[in-house]
Amino acid sequence: MTTYATVTWRKARRSGGNGNCVEVAAWRKATRSGGDGNCLEVTADGTAILIRDSKYLRDPDNDAALQPIMSVSIAQWQTFLSVAAGRSAEATEPRITIHADGSATLTAADGLTLDYTQPEWEAFSLGAMDGEFDDLADLWPSASLATA
């Protein structure tokens, strides 16, 4: 279950110190992601790292509440990043398939897929290589929480 304490929350700089503000969960993308807003985004939830495709929300016919979101367990996150960065060929959940044109598909065990263009995948994989997402699994005292 997602709780206030398990999500990275952000508020505006000008919110003041009285606690009265609007806070939002922070989805992160690689620093190399282009300015067009199409990217692989990740955020931490209490038991997993969540992944979504920002292109979904660009289509006004799509319902934000139905956006496909995949999860990677805290215990598997570092392996997932190693495969994404090209440092490992281990099997991951979700499965990563890199296509001949450099695009990629993530496939979850339940059949859900997320497709990324070559620039989107390259930005994420270079970010993974640079360690931009390593801290997401460190937000809890022990990765064993994900397997308990």
KAKA-V284456 format. One record per residue. RES is the residue in one letter. PSI is psi in whole degrees, -180 to 180 (NA if undefined). OMEGA is omega in whole degrees, 0 to 359 (NA if undefined). Layout:
res->(RES RES)
psi->(PSI PSI)
omega->(OMEGA OMEGA)
//
This chain:
res->(M T T Y A T V T W R K A R R S G G N G N C V E V A A W R K A T R S G G D G N C L E V T A D G T A I L I R D S K Y L R D P D N D A A L Q P I M S V S I A Q W Q T F L S V A A G R S A E A T E P R I T I H A D G S A T L T A A D G L T L D Y T Q P E W E A F S L G A M D G E F D D L A D L W P S A S L A T A)
psi->(133 129 167 -42 -16 3 143 120 146 148 163 147 -34 13 -21 178 9 -1 -5 99 168 126 148 149 142 111 136 150 165 147 -23 -2 140 169 2 -6 -1 112 167 126 146 153 160 138 164 -25 -4 168 129 143 136 168 118 -18 -30 -44 -12 -20 114 -18 -13 139 119 -33 -19 9 131 127 131 157 151 130 153 -42 -30 -10 -47 -37 -44 -46 -39 -40 -44 -36 -7 13 -10 152 16 153 139 163 109 159 138 123 118 126 164 -31 3 -6 170 153 132 132 120 163 -30 4 -11 135 147 127 135 140 169 -48 -36 -48 -40 -44 -45 -47 -37 -37 -41 -42 -37 -4 17 -23 5 -34 -19 -37 -11 6 -7 154 -31 136 -16 -16 -32 -20 -1 NA)
omega->(178 177 180 185 185 179 175 183 178 174 180 178 186 183 181 185 184 178 179 181 174 179 180 174 186 170 182 174 180 180 179 179 181 181 182 177 178 184 171 181 180 173 179 175 187 183 185 170 182 181 175 178 184 179 182 183 179 179 183 178 180 178 182 180 181 183 177 178 180 177 174 181 177 182 182 188 182 176 178 180 179 178 179 181 180 180 184 176 180 174 179 172 6 179 177 175 177 182 183 181 179 175 182 175 172 182 179 180 181 178 177 177 171 182 181 177 179 179 179 182 179 179 180 184 176 175 177 179 181 178 183 186 182 185 183 180 182 184 181 184 184 176 180 177 183 183 183 NA)
//
